[in-house]
Amino acid sequence: MTTSELDRYAKSLIKEAGRRIRHSLGSDLTIETKADANDLVTNIDKETERFFVERIRRDFPGHRLLGEEGFGDLIEGLEGTVWILDPIDGTMNFVHQQRNFAISLGIFEEGTGILGYIYDVVNDELYSAKKGEGAYLNDERLADLSETAVPESIVGVNSTWLMPNPYLDHEAIIRLVRDIRGARSYGSAALEIAHVASGRLDAYMSLRLSPWDIAGGFIIAHETGAIASNFRGEPANLLEQDSFLIANPSIHQTLLDRYIKMKAQ
């Protein structure tokens, strides 16, 4: 199967999963907590991941899938073809708002991201990218990012970072919020990464994200010129949980140098 054929297949799978999720919005949810009381998972998260796993194992038995809910494969390396999936990124928004959540999917070939997708289910907005062929919002190609500066930027940042914490210098984050044009927090890493790719945000940062949070958006944003790294400036981690910064290339290094100060552990 060619990359273009795989792209069409993945898009049809995502759209079908999205229809299933929309049909569930009026139904009763089974809600559980995971790592803490704010880390939610619903029956729809699980059903959506199972849907992807069953289809991929049926149609591509040689492919592997890493999913947030654990129904895929144990992935310790990115050899071969690997799908990295978050069935519902922004589960708290899904539960409380029934909007501002997304399906996030990245497909990797021998460690290289070849196809990326973020599907804003409620708004029927599909961000997608094929390596080397640009990024799209539905059928409209996204423009390359224009140069910006910190005082003109809108940055996605968690408001809890403004309080003392054991990981970051919160005073530096306060300086950032003072220096930029505005701060936003949407509650979905995938959507915030998509907003960086489309220029709606100029940067997004998070202290801890897992591969399924970033895999689809990482590929999409790269196609419009965004730079992704962890807080140490190293390449984004696609196998383990790590810090994450994605930004317009004109401010990425400035954010690392001036505002993101990790405390010694």
Buried (B, 14 or more C-beta within 10 A) or exposed (E): EEBEEBBEBBBEBBBEBBEBBEEBEEEEBEBEEEEEEEEBBBBBBBBBBBBBBEBBBEEBEEBBBBBBBEBBBEBEEBEEBBBBBBBBBBBBBBBEEBBBBBBBBBBBBEEEBBBBBBBBBBEEBBBBBBBEEBBBBEEEEBEEBEEBBBEEBBBBBEEEBBEEEEEBBBEBBBBBBEBBEEBBBBBBBBBBBBBBBBBBBBBBBBBEBBBBBBBBBBBBBBBBBBBBBBBEEEEBBBBEEBBBBBBBBBBBEBBBEBBBBBEEE
